[in-house]
C-alpha cells in the first residue's frame, strides 16, 4: 500500500527484471511477490504449479516476456493481473496506513534536545545490542528527547557510482534490523527518532566527481537508497528523516534532482523532512523550500581562533548567526546537527566545543534544536578499554546534561520568509 499510493511500486515489466546492483528489499520483495501471484493466477489450473516453479529457478529470465514464456502464461494477462492485485491489496491496507504514520515535529513541540548515536561495528555493541539500549536509557536520563540514527551507504572512491548499503551488510553493521531495534527501544523510552542516511567514501563523500552520465547513474542509485530508508522510517514511525548528510558536490551538481528526490520521499514518508548540509554548503542549497527544516552539520565549522586547541567560540557564533538570513529567506527553522560535545568516535569530526555552541544558540528562537554527537552506541567493556572513547561520566556527559537543562521548555519560532 505504501508503494502503490506513493507511486513507487514498479510495474510488472520492471518487477521481472534483475540486475547486479543492490535494490531495496522494501520495494522489490513486494513487487516480486506480487508478480509471482499474478503469474499463478494467470495460469490455468493444471499449469499453475509448473508456472510457479518456473519463477523459482535459480536464474529466472530478466524480462517479463521471457519470464512469462518460461511459465507458459501471456505477458499482457500477467501485467493486467499484477495491476489489479496491486490496486486491490493497496486499498485493503489503506486504512491501516493512516493509523500507523509517524508524528512529525511541530514548532509547538519546542526545542529539540538531541544526540546523534553512532553505531559501533560490533554485534554486541551496535544498534541492536543491550549495551546500546543502556546508552539510550542514559541519554534519556540526561535530558535528551531525540536521538539520531545513521545507516550508511559505501562508495569505494569519489568516482564510483555504485553504493553498497549497510542494509545489505553483515550482522555487525547498521542493518535494517539493528536500526529498527534501536528506534523501537528509543520510542519505548519516550525518545523521538531522526533517521539520517550517510555516505562514506575513502576520498570523502562531499567530494564526489563524475561525468554527466555518471552523475545520472549515481543519483539514481542514491535515490534507491534514500527511498529504502524513507520507507523504513515510515513503517517504524520514525519522526524525522534526512535526505542525506553533507554531500556538497552532489547537491551543487543537480539541485533539480534533489528537489525531485524530496518529492519521491514525500510520497511515501509523512514525518519531518530535512537534509543535513555542511556549514559552508548551506547557503548554496536551493531546495530548502521543499523541506521542513534547514539542518546544518557543525562537525567542521569555520574557526577563526588563533589557537587550534581553543574553543572556537567566535567561529561558531559567526556560523550560527550567518544562518538567520537563510532561515528567513525560506521560512524554515534551523536544526544544528552534528554539534560535537560527545565522546570521541574515531573517524568522525569532533565538532566545536560545547560552550561555543551553547553561546551561539542563545537568543536565537529560529533554531529548532541541537543534536550533540556522535555519541557511541556503547561504551567499551571494562576488559577492552578504549581511551579514544571514554566511558560515561566523562566531561562530555556533563556538558550534555547542562545544555539540556538550560534548553528545557525553550520555544521555537518559525522565521518569517523574506519576500
C-alpha positions as CSV (number, residue, x, y, z in Angstrom):
1,X,0.0,0.0,0.0
2,X,2.8,2.4,0.8
3,X,4.5,1.7,-2.5
4,X,1.2,1.9,-4.5
5,X,-0.1,5.2,-3.1
6,X,3.4,6.6,-3.1
7,X,3.8,5.8,-6.8
8,X,6.9,3.8,-6.0
9,X,5.6,0.3,-6.9
10,X,7.5,-1.0,-10.0
11,X,5.3,-2.0,-12.9
12,X,5.2,-5.7,-13.8
13,X,7.8,-5.3,-16.6
14,X,10.2,-3.7,-14.1
15,X,9.4,-6.3,-11.4
16,X,10.5,-9.0,-13.8
17,X,14.0,-7.6,-14.3
18,X,17.1,-8.4,-12.4
19,X,20.4,-6.7,-12.2
20,X,23.8,-6.8,-10.3
21,X,23.1,-3.6,-8.3
22,X,21.6,-3.5,-4.9
23,X,17.8,-3.0,-4.8
24,X,15.8,-2.1,-1.8
25,X,14.0,-5.2,-0.5
26,X,11.2,-2.9,0.8
27,X,10.4,-2.2,-2.8
28,X,11.4,-5.2,-4.8
29,X,10.4,-8.1,-2.5
30,X,6.7,-6.9,-2.5
31,X,6.9,-6.3,-6.3
32,X,8.4,-9.8,-7.0
33,X,5.8,-11.4,-4.7
34,X,3.0,-9.6,-6.5
35,X,4.4,-10.7,-9.8
36,X,4.6,-14.4,-8.6
37,X,0.9,-14.1,-7.5
38,X,0.0,-12.6,-10.9
39,X,1.7,-15.4,-12.8
40,X,0.0,-18.0,-10.6
41,X,-3.5,-16.6,-11.1
42,X,-2.9,-16.1,-14.8
43,X,-2.1,-19.7,-15.4
44,X,-4.7,-22.3,-16.0
45,X,-5.4,-24.6,-13.1
46,X,-3.3,-27.7,-14.1
47,X,-0.4,-25.5,-15.2
48,X,-0.2,-23.3,-12.0
49,X,2.4,-25.5,-10.3
50,X,4.6,-25.5,-13.3
51,X,4.3,-21.8,-13.8
52,X,5.2,-21.0,-10.2
53,X,8.1,-23.4,-10.2
54,X,9.4,-21.6,-13.3
55,X,9.7,-18.4,-11.2
56,X,11.7,-20.2,-8.6
57,X,14.5,-21.3,-10.9
58,X,18.0,-20.3,-9.9
59,X,18.3,-17.8,-12.8
60,X,14.8,-16.7,-13.9
61,X,14.6,-14.7,-17.0
62,X,15.1,-10.9,-16.6
63,X,12.3,-9.7,-18.8
64,X,8.5,-10.1,-18.5
65,X,8.1,-11.7,-21.9
66,X,10.8,-14.3,-21.4
67,X,9.7,-15.0,-17.8
68,X,6.1,-15.5,-19.0
69,X,7.2,-17.7,-21.8
70,X,9.0,-20.0,-19.3
71,X,5.9,-20.1,-17.2
72,X,3.6,-20.5,-20.3
73,X,1.4,-17.5,-19.5
74,X,0.5,-14.5,-21.5
75,X,2.5,-11.3,-20.6
76,X,-0.4,-9.0,-21.1
77,X,-2.6,-11.1,-18.9
78,X,0.1,-11.2,-16.1
79,X,0.6,-7.4,-16.3
80,X,-3.1,-6.7,-16.1
81,X,-3.5,-9.1,-13.1
82,X,-0.4,-7.5,-11.5
83,X,-2.1,-4.1,-11.7
84,X,-5.4,-5.4,-10.4
85,X,-3.8,-7.2,-7.5
86,X,-1.8,-4.1,-6.6
87,X,-4.9,-1.9,-6.6
88,X,-6.9,-4.4,-4.5
89,X,-4.2,-5.0,-1.9
90,X,-3.3,-1.4,-1.6
91,X,-6.9,-0.3,-0.9
92,X,-7.3,-3.1,1.6
93,X,-4.3,-1.7,3.5
94,X,-5.1,2.0,3.2
95,X,-6.9,2.4,6.5
96,X,-4.1,0.6,8.3
97,X,-1.5,3.0,6.8
98,X,-3.4,6.0,8.1
99,X,-3.3,4.6,11.6
100,X,0.5,4.0,11.6
101,X,2.1,7.2,10.5
102,X,4.9,9.0,12.3
103,X,4.1,12.2,14.1
104,X,6.2,15.0,12.6
105,X,7.9,17.6,14.7
106,X,5.9,20.8,15.1
107,X,7.1,24.2,16.2
108,X,4.8,23.9,19.2
109,X,6.8,20.8,20.3
110,X,9.6,23.1,21.2
111,X,13.4,22.9,21.0
112,X,14.8,19.5,20.0
113,X,17.3,18.3,22.6
114,X,19.0,15.5,20.6
115,X,22.0,13.2,20.4
116,X,23.4,11.5,17.3
117,X,24.1,7.9,18.2
118,X,26.9,6.3,16.2
119,X,26.7,2.5,15.6
120,X,29.8,0.6,16.8
121,X,30.6,-2.1,14.3
122,X,30.3,-5.0,16.7
123,X,27.2,-7.1,17.1
124,X,27.4,-6.9,20.9
125,X,27.9,-3.1,20.9
126,X,25.9,-1.8,17.9
127,X,22.4,-0.6,17.5
128,X,20.8,-4.0,18.2
129,X,22.8,-4.6,21.4
130,X,21.8,-4.5,25.0
131,X,24.6,-2.0,25.5
132,X,23.1,0.4,23.1
133,X,19.8,0.0,25.0
134,X,21.7,1.1,28.1
135,X,23.2,4.1,26.2
136,X,19.7,5.2,25.1
137,X,18.4,5.0,28.7
138,X,21.4,7.1,29.9
139,X,20.8,9.7,27.2
140,X,17.1,9.9,28.1
141,X,18.0,10.3,31.8
142,X,20.5,13.1,30.7
143,X,17.5,15.1,29.4
144,X,17.5,14.2,25.7
145,X,14.2,13.9,23.9
146,X,15.6,13.0,20.5
147,X,18.2,10.6,19.1
148,X,19.5,10.4,15.5
149,X,20.4,7.0,13.9
150,X,22.6,6.8,10.8
151,X,22.8,3.8,8.5
152,X,25.4,4.1,5.8
153,X,25.9,3.7,2.1
154,X,29.5,3.0,0.9
155,X,31.2,4.1,-2.2
156,X,34.7,2.8,-2.9
157,X,36.1,6.2,-4.1
158,X,34.9,9.5,-5.3
159,X,34.4,8.3,-8.9
160,X,32.4,5.2,-8.1
161,X,28.7,5.3,-8.9
162,X,27.9,2.0,-7.0
163,X,26.6,2.3,-3.5
164,X,26.8,-0.6,-1.1
165,X,24.3,-0.1,1.8
166,X,24.9,-1.3,5.4
167,X,21.3,-2.7,5.0
168,X,22.9,-5.4,2.9
169,X,25.9,-5.9,5.2
170,X,26.7,-8.4,7.8
171,X,25.3,-8.6,11.3
172,X,27.9,-6.3,12.7
173,X,26.7,-3.4,10.5
174,X,23.8,-1.0,10.6
175,X,21.4,-3.5,9.2
176,X,17.7,-2.7,8.9
177,X,17.1,-5.0,11.9
178,X,19.6,-3.1,14.0
179,X,18.2,0.3,13.1
180,X,14.7,-0.8,13.8
181,X,15.7,-2.3,17.1
182,X,17.4,0.9,18.3
183,X,14.4,3.0,17.1
184,X,11.9,0.8,18.9
185,X,13.9,1.0,22.1
186,X,14.2,4.8,21.8
187,X,10.5,5.1,21.3
188,X,9.8,2.9,24.3
189,X,11.8,5.3,26.4
190,X,9.8,8.3,25.1
191,X,12.6,9.5,22.7
192,X,11.8,10.7,19.2
193,X,14.0,9.4,16.4
194,X,15.7,11.1,13.4
195,X,17.0,8.8,10.7
196,X,20.0,10.2,8.7
197,X,21.4,8.0,5.9
198,X,25.0,8.9,5.2
199,X,27.5,8.1,2.5
200,X,31.1,7.1,3.2
201,X,33.8,7.3,0.7
202,X,37.5,6.8,1.0
203,X,38.0,10.1,-0.8
204,X,35.3,12.0,1.1
205,X,31.6,11.8,0.4
206,X,31.4,15.6,-0.1
207,X,33.9,15.4,-3.0
208,X,32.1,13.0,-5.4
209,X,33.1,13.5,-9.0
210,X,31.5,12.0,-12.1
211,X,30.9,12.8,-15.8
212,X,27.4,13.7,-16.8
213,X,26.3,10.1,-17.3
214,X,28.0,9.1,-14.1
215,X,26.1,11.7,-12.1
216,X,22.8,10.5,-13.5
217,X,23.6,6.9,-12.6
218,X,24.8,7.9,-9.1
219,X,21.8,10.0,-8.3
220,X,19.5,7.1,-9.5
221,X,21.4,4.8,-7.1
222,X,21.3,7.3,-4.3
223,X,17.5,7.8,-4.7
224,X,17.1,4.0,-4.4
225,X,19.0,4.2,-1.1
226,X,17.0,7.1,0.2
227,X,13.7,5.6,-0.8
228,X,14.6,2.5,1.1
229,X,15.2,4.3,4.3
230,X,12.2,6.6,3.9
231,X,10.0,3.5,3.6
232,X,11.7,2.1,6.7
233,X,11.2,5.3,8.6
234,X,7.5,5.5,7.7
235,X,7.0,1.8,8.7
236,X,8.7,2.3,12.0
237,X,7.0,5.6,12.7
238,X,10.4,7.4,12.9
239,X,9.5,11.1,13.4
240,X,12.2,12.8,11.2
241,X,14.1,11.9,8.1
242,X,17.1,13.4,6.3
243,X,17.7,13.1,2.6
244,X,21.4,12.9,3.3
245,X,24.4,14.3,5.1
246,X,27.0,16.8,3.7
247,X,27.0,15.9,0.0
248,X,28.0,19.3,-1.2
249,X,29.3,18.2,-4.7
250,X,26.1,16.2,-5.3
251,X,23.6,19.0,-4.2
252,X,25.6,21.5,-6.3
253,X,25.6,19.4,-9.3
254,X,21.9,18.8,-9.8
255,X,19.6,20.7,-7.4
256,X,16.6,19.7,-9.6
257,X,17.2,16.0,-9.0
258,X,17.3,16.7,-5.2
259,X,14.0,18.6,-5.4
260,X,12.5,15.6,-7.3
261,X,14.0,13.2,-4.7
262,X,12.3,15.2,-1.9
263,X,9.0,14.7,-3.8
264,X,9.6,10.9,-4.1
265,X,10.2,10.8,-0.3
266,X,7.2,12.9,0.5
267,X,5.0,10.5,-1.4
268,X,6.0,7.6,1.0
269,X,7.0,9.4,4.2
270,X,4.8,11.6,6.4
271,X,7.3,12.8,9.1
272,X,9.6,15.8,9.2
273,X,11.9,16.0,6.2
274,X,15.3,17.7,6.0
275,X,18.8,17.5,4.6
276,X,22.0,17.9,6.6
277,X,24.2,20.4,4.9
278,X,27.7,21.4,5.8
279,X,28.1,24.9,7.3
280,X,29.8,26.1,4.1
281,X,27.3,24.3,1.9
282,X,24.0,25.6,3.4
283,X,23.7,28.9,1.5
284,X,24.2,27.1,-1.8
285,X,21.3,24.6,-1.3
286,X,18.4,26.0,-3.3
287,X,15.7,23.4,-2.4
288,X,15.2,24.2,1.3
289,X,11.7,25.3,0.5
290,X,10.9,21.6,-0.4
291,X,11.9,20.5,3.1
292,X,10.6,21.2,6.6
293,X,13.8,22.1,8.3
294,X,17.2,23.5,7.4
295,X,19.6,21.1,9.1
296,X,23.3,22.1,9.4
297,X,26.2,20.0,10.4
298,X,28.7,21.8,12.6
299,X,31.2,19.0,12.5
300,X,33.8,21.2,10.9
301,X,32.7,24.8,11.1
302,X,35.0,27.7,10.1
303,X,37.1,28.7,13.0
304,X,38.9,32.0,13.4
305,X,40.5,31.1,16.7
306,X,44.3,31.5,16.7
307,X,44.9,28.6,19.0
308,X,43.7,25.3,17.3
309,X,43.0,23.9,20.7
310,X,40.9,26.7,21.9
311,X,37.1,26.6,21.9
312,X,36.1,28.1,18.6
313,X,33.6,30.5,20.2
314,X,33.9,33.3,17.7
315,X,33.9,31.0,14.7
316,X,30.8,29.0,15.8
317,X,28.9,32.2,16.8
318,X,29.5,33.6,13.3
319,X,28.4,30.4,11.6
320,X,25.2,30.2,13.6
321,X,24.5,34.0,13.1
322,X,25.0,33.6,9.4
323,X,22.2,31.1,9.2
324,X,19.4,33.6,10.2
325,X,19.1,35.2,6.7
326,X,18.8,31.7,5.2
327,X,16.1,30.8,7.7
328,X,14.2,34.0,6.9
329,X,14.6,33.6,3.2
330,X,13.0,30.1,3.2
331,X,10.8,30.5,6.2
332,X,12.2,27.4,7.9
333,X,13.7,26.8,11.3
334,X,17.3,25.7,11.6
335,X,18.4,22.5,13.3
336,X,22.0,22.2,14.4
337,X,23.1,18.6,13.7
338,X,26.4,17.1,14.5
339,X,27.3,19.7,17.0
340,X,30.1,17.8,18.7
341,X,30.2,17.7,22.5
342,X,30.2,13.9,22.8
343,X,32.8,11.2,23.5
344,X,35.2,10.9,20.6
345,X,34.4,8.4,17.9
346,X,37.5,7.6,15.7
347,X,37.0,8.5,12.1
348,X,34.4,11.3,12.8
349,X,34.9,15.0,13.2
350,X,34.8,16.2,16.8
351,X,32.9,19.4,16.1
352,X,33.1,22.6,18.0
353,X,33.4,22.9,21.8
354,X,30.0,22.6,23.7
355,X,30.3,26.0,25.4
356,X,30.8,27.7,22.0
357,X,27.6,26.1,20.6
358,X,25.6,27.0,23.7
359,X,26.7,30.6,23.5
360,X,25.9,30.7,19.8
361,X,22.4,29.3,20.4
362,X,21.4,31.9,23.0
363,X,18.7,34.4,21.9
364,X,18.0,32.8,18.6
365,X,14.5,31.4,18.7
366,X,14.5,30.4,15.0
367,X,16.7,27.4,15.9
368,X,14.7,24.2,16.0
369,X,17.2,22.3,18.2
370,X,20.7,20.9,18.7
371,X,21.9,17.4,18.2
372,X,25.2,16.6,20.1
373,X,27.2,13.8,18.7
374,X,28.4,11.5,17.6
375,X,27.8,9.5,20.8
376,X,28.9,5.9,20.6
377,X,26.2,3.3,20.8
378,X,28.0,1.5,23.6
379,X,30.9,2.3,25.9
380,X,33.7,-0.2,25.6
381,X,33.6,-3.1,28.1
382,X,36.0,-3.0,31.1
383,X,38.1,-5.8,29.7
384,X,38.6,-3.8,26.4
385,X,39.0,-0.1,27.3
386,X,39.5,2.4,24.5
387,X,41.0,5.7,25.6
388,X,39.6,7.3,22.5
389,X,36.0,6.5,23.6
390,X,35.6,7.5,27.2
391,X,33.0,5.7,29.3
392,X,30.1,7.5,30.8
393,X,30.9,10.1,33.4
394,X,33.4,11.9,31.2
395,X,33.2,15.7,30.7
396,X,31.0,15.3,27.6
397,X,28.2,13.9,29.6
398,X,28.3,16.8,32.0
399,X,28.1,19.2,29.0
400,X,25.2,17.2,27.7
401,X,23.2,17.4,30.9
402,X,23.9,21.1,31.4
403,X,22.8,22.1,27.9
404,X,19.6,20.0,28.1
405,X,18.7,21.6,31.5
406,X,19.2,25.0,30.0
407,X,17.1,24.2,26.9
408,X,14.2,22.6,28.8
409,X,10.9,24.2,27.6
410,X,12.7,26.5,25.1
411,X,10.3,27.8,22.5
412,X,10.9,27.8,18.7
413,X,9.5,30.3,16.3
414,X,9.3,29.9,12.5
415,X,11.1,32.8,10.9
416,X,9.1,35.0,8.5
417,X,10.0,34.2,4.9
418,X,11.7,37.0,3.1
419,X,9.8,38.4,0.1
